[in-house]
Amino acid sequence: MSLGLFLSDEDLRPLICSRVGRNRFRSALRALEREGFPKANPLFKGRYWPAVKAWLDEQKSRLKTQRAD
């Protein structure tokens, strides 16, 4: 079963970090939005999954680069 391209925060939670509770995950997303995390599209009522994944991959790459320096 495919979830589609625009995922709700509840659909994103198990893909990103299922160990974090719903409320804490929502709070984390709000904080991450201030750092450039993709916002939900009001028309599609979800976040564009490829953009979310690209943002997370970029953050991981930055952390890896910072550790190597």
N, C-alpha and C positions, 0 to 999 in steps of 0.2 A: 504494500500500500504506500503510495506516494503522498507526502504531506502538501506538496505544492511549493511555490516559490515564496509566498508571503506567509510567514508563520506568526502565530500569536505568541506572546511571552510564555504562556503555559506550554506550547509546543516546543519552544526553544529551550526551556529549562532542562529537560532530559538530554538534549543534544549538547548542551554546554556544560552543565554541572548539576546532575540529578541529586547530589547529596545536599544541596542548599535548599532550604525550605522556600515555599512560594513567596512569602512576604520579604524575606531577606533577598531573594533573587530579584524581585521587583525593585527593591531599594538599590541593589547593585546596578541594575540596568539604568536607573535614573542617574546615578553617579557616573557611570560609564558614558552616558549620552553627553555629559559635560566635557568628556575627553574625545568626542567624535564618534562614539558608537552609533550605528545607524538607527534613526528614529522610525517609529511605526508609520506606515502610510495610512492616512485616514480613509482613503478610498477602498483599499484592500484590507484594512483592519489587521495589519500585521507588518512585520519587519521583513525586508527582502533578504532571504536566506543567503544568496551568494555574497551580498555586501557584508552581512554579519560575519560569515566565514572568512572573507578576505580581511576584515578588520581584525578579527581574532588572530589570524595567521600573521598579520603585520605586527601586532603587539608581541606575539611570541618571538618573531624574528628580531624585534628591537631588544627584547630581554636577552636573547641569545647573544646578540652583538655587544650589548653592554657588559655581559659577563666575560666575554672574550677580551675586552679592552683592559 
